[in-house]
Amino acid sequence: MKTAALLVLTLLPALAAQQEEAKGRPFVLEAGETKLTEFVDRCASHLGWNILSSAQELASCPRQEIRTQNRIEVDHDGCIELLSTMLARGGFVLTELDAKKSVYEILAMEGPRGREILNRAVRRTPEQILAQPTLRMPVSTVVELKHINAPIAVNALRPFFASTGGPGSPLTIGSVGNISSVLVTGMQDQVALAIDMVRQCDVPPPPEAQRATTDRIEALERRVASLEKKLKAAEAGEER
């Protein structure tokens, strides 16, 4: 037992080095035609993932072959983005089942299990999402606000994304119980657009608007003070 344990400890650094080396190797898609199922298998092998899928769902895809005119070479993250993009054009979504075990699954957006897609949304920070703005996998994030409140941000965003996504992958936007945070869930490329729009709108009001707000507050304060003075005078008269 001790010998086996020592052997495992000895091999761990080598295995880790092999994994890092594999991660550093580029993924190459040569020009020409490739079957979608073969492409998925190649990506899974390169990434070291197990990607589950239903043969019936994949067979329903009208675009069974990927045809490219030029050679594509990408890194590890680029391979994931390319895979999610090629699946999306056929109406499929790559979802995460168990990242620790490297198990993923392909679901059809408009299939019977389409509602499961957003249930598998992975929690990401806005920075992580913006680092891969073309990835088409379900994610969820919280955007912190500094100058505008959540209801205003939510109402401003909803019309822009009301018609995006299919039955299995809509973009959902809502508040999270306070006025300084917005929760966004959907496909990462759409969520990245929503984050960018929120941050463009989340700016301080112009000086003239601030002055107008201050004037209104001061006017209200004077009115309240006047009403309080009259109320005290009325109460004093009644006491007499």
RAWOJO-V767309 format. One record per residue. N is the residue number from 0. RES is the residue in three letters. SS is DSSP state (H for helix, E for strand, C for the rest). PHI is phi in whole degrees, -180 to 180 (NA if undefined). OMEGA is omega in whole degrees, -180 to 180 (999 if undefined). Layout:
n:res:ss:phi:omega
N:RES:SS:PHI:OMEGA
N:RES:SS:PHI:OMEGA
//
This chain:
n:res:ss:phi:omega
0:MET:C:NA:180
1:LYS:H:-63:180
2:THR:H:-64:-180
3:ALA:H:-65:-180
4:ALA:H:-64:178
5:LEU:H:-64:179
6:LEU:H:-65:179
7:VAL:H:-64:179
8:LEU:H:-63:179
9:THR:H:-70:-176
10:LEU:H:-81:-176
11:LEU:H:-55:179
12:PRO:H:-61:-180
13:ALA:H:-67:179
14:LEU:H:-65:178
15:ALA:H:-63:179
16:ALA:H:-65:179
17:GLN:H:-65:179
18:GLN:H:-63:179
19:GLU:H:-65:179
20:GLU:H:-65:179
21:ALA:H:-65:180
22:LYS:H:-67:-179
23:GLY:H:-83:-180
24:ARG:C:-73:179
25:PRO:C:-75:173
26:PHE:E:-99:-175
27:VAL:E:-121:172
28:LEU:E:-116:-178
29:GLU:C:-72:178
30:ALA:C:-64:-180
31:GLY:E:127:-178
32:GLU:E:-107:178
33:THR:E:-138:177
34:LYS:E:-67:-178
35:LEU:H:-58:-180
36:THR:H:-64:178
37:GLU:H:-67:179
38:PHE:H:-63:178
39:VAL:H:-61:-180
40:ASP:H:-63:179
41:ARG:H:-66:178
42:CYS:H:-63:180
43:ALA:H:-61:179
44:SER:H:-65:-180
45:HIS:H:-66:-177
46:LEU:H:-82:-175
47:GLY:C:76:-178
48:TRP:C:-105:166
49:ASN:E:-112:-177
50:ILE:E:-109:-180
51:LEU:E:-84:178
52:SER:C:-159:177
53:SER:C:-102:-180
54:ALA:H:-60:-180
55:GLN:H:-65:-180
56:GLU:H:-67:-180
57:LEU:H:-66:-179
58:ALA:H:-68:-180
59:SER:C:-77:-179
60:CYS:C:-74:180
61:PRO:C:-71:-179
62:ARG:C:-106:-176
63:GLN:C:-77:-178
64:GLU:E:-122:176
65:ILE:E:-104:-178
66:ARG:E:-118:179
67:THR:E:-120:-179
68:GLN:C:-95:-178
69:ASN:C:-134:180
70:ARG:C:-69:178
71:ILE:E:-116:178
72:GLU:E:-130:-177
73:VAL:E:-136:177
74:ASP:C:-88:-177
75:HIS:H:-58:180
76:ASP:H:-66:178
77:GLY:H:-65:178
78:CYS:H:-64:179
79:ILE:H:-64:180
80:GLU:H:-64:180
81:LEU:H:-64:179
82:LEU:H:-62:-179
83:SER:H:-65:180
84:THR:H:-70:-180
85:MET:H:-65:177
86:LEU:H:-71:-178
87:ALA:H:-62:-179
88:ARG:C:-66:177
89:GLY:C:-99:179
90:GLY:C:89:-179
91:PHE:E:-119:179
92:VAL:E:-129:175
93:LEU:E:-86:-178
94:THR:E:-119:-179
95:GLU:E:-96:176
96:LEU:E:-96:-179
97:ASP:E:-152:-176
98:ALA:H:-64:-179
99:LYS:H:-64:178
100:LYS:H:-98:179
101:SER:C:57:179
102:VAL:E:-111:-179
103:TYR:E:-130:-179
104:GLU:E:-145:177
105:ILE:E:-98:178
106:LEU:E:-124:177
107:ALA:E:-81:-179
108:MET:C:-57:-176
109:GLU:C:-105:179
110:GLY:C:-83:-179
111:PRO:C:-64:-180
112:ARG:C:-106:-177
113:GLY:C:-60:-179
114:ARG:C:-69:180
115:GLU:H:-75:-173
116:ILE:H:-59:-178
117:LEU:H:-70:176
118:ASN:H:-66:180
119:ARG:C:-101:179
120:ALA:C:-59:-178
121:VAL:E:-93:180
122:ARG:E:-72:179
123:ARG:C:-136:174
124:THR:C:-81:177
125:PRO:H:-56:-180
126:GLU:H:-65:178
127:GLN:H:-64:-180
128:ILE:H:-69:-180
129:LEU:H:-68:177
130:ALA:H:-72:177
131:GLN:C:-134:-173
132:PRO:C:-74:179
133:THR:C:-109:180
134:LEU:C:-72:-178
135:ARG:C:-115:175
136:MET:C:-132:-177
137:PRO:E:-71:180
138:VAL:E:-139:177
139:SER:E:-139:-179
140:THR:E:-150:176
141:VAL:E:-116:179
142:VAL:E:-102:179
143:GLU:E:-82:-179
144:LEU:C:-107:-179
145:LYS:C:-114:-171
146:HIS:C:-122:179
147:ILE:C:-117:180
148:ASN:C:-96:-173
149:ALA:H:-60:180
150:PRO:H:-56:179
151:ILE:H:-64:-180
152:ALA:H:-64:-179
153:VAL:H:-63:-180
154:ASN:H:-64:179
155:ALA:H:-74:-176
156:LEU:H:-83:-172
157:ARG:H:-54:179
158:PRO:H:-61:-178
159:PHE:H:-72:-175
160:PHE:H:-113:-177
161:ALA:C:-61:-175
162:SER:C:-105:-179
163:THR:C:-87:176
164:GLY:C:79:177
165:GLY:C:-98:-179
166:PRO:C:-58:-178
167:GLY:C:-91:-175
168:SER:C:-143:176
169:PRO:C:-75:175
170:LEU:C:-99:179
171:THR:E:-110:-177
172:ILE:E:-130:179
173:GLY:E:-163:177
174:SER:E:-88:-177
175:VAL:C:-120:176
176:GLY:C:95:175
177:ASN:C:-142:-174
178:ILE:C:-91:-176
179:SER:C:-114:-179
180:SER:E:-141:176
181:VAL:E:-124:178
182:LEU:E:-98:180
183:VAL:E:-126:179
184:THR:E:-132:179
185:GLY:E:164:177
186:MET:E:-72:-170
187:GLN:H:-60:-179
188:ASP:H:-66:178
189:GLN:H:-74:179
190:VAL:H:-63:178
191:ALA:H:-61:177
192:LEU:H:-64:-180
193:ALA:H:-64:179
194:ILE:H:-60:-180
195:ASP:H:-62:-180
196:MET:H:-67:179
197:VAL:H:-61:-178
198:ARG:H:-69:176
199:GLN:H:-71:-180
200:CYS:H:-85:-175
201:ASP:C:-83:-179
202:VAL:C:-128:179
203:PRO:C:-63:177
204:PRO:C:-66:179
205:PRO:C:-63:-178
206:PRO:H:-53:-178
207:GLU:H:-66:178
208:ALA:H:-70:176
209:GLN:H:-63:180
210:ARG:H:-64:180
211:ALA:H:-65:178
212:THR:H:-64:179
213:THR:H:-62:179
214:ASP:H:-62:180
215:ARG:H:-65:179
216:ILE:H:-64:179
217:GLU:H:-63:179
218:ALA:H:-65:178
219:LEU:H:-65:179
220:GLU:H:-63:178
221:ARG:H:-65:-180
222:ARG:H:-66:179
223:VAL:H:-63:180
224:ALA:H:-62:180
225:SER:H:-66:179
226:LEU:H:-66:178
227:GLU:H:-63:180
228:LYS:H:-65:179
229:LYS:H:-66:180
230:LEU:H:-65:178
231:LYS:H:-65:179
232:ALA:H:-65:180
233:ALA:H:-66:179
234:GLU:H:-65:179
235:ALA:H:-65:179
236:GLY:H:-65:179
237:GLU:H:-66:-180
238:GLU:H:-65:179
239:ARG:C:-69:999
//
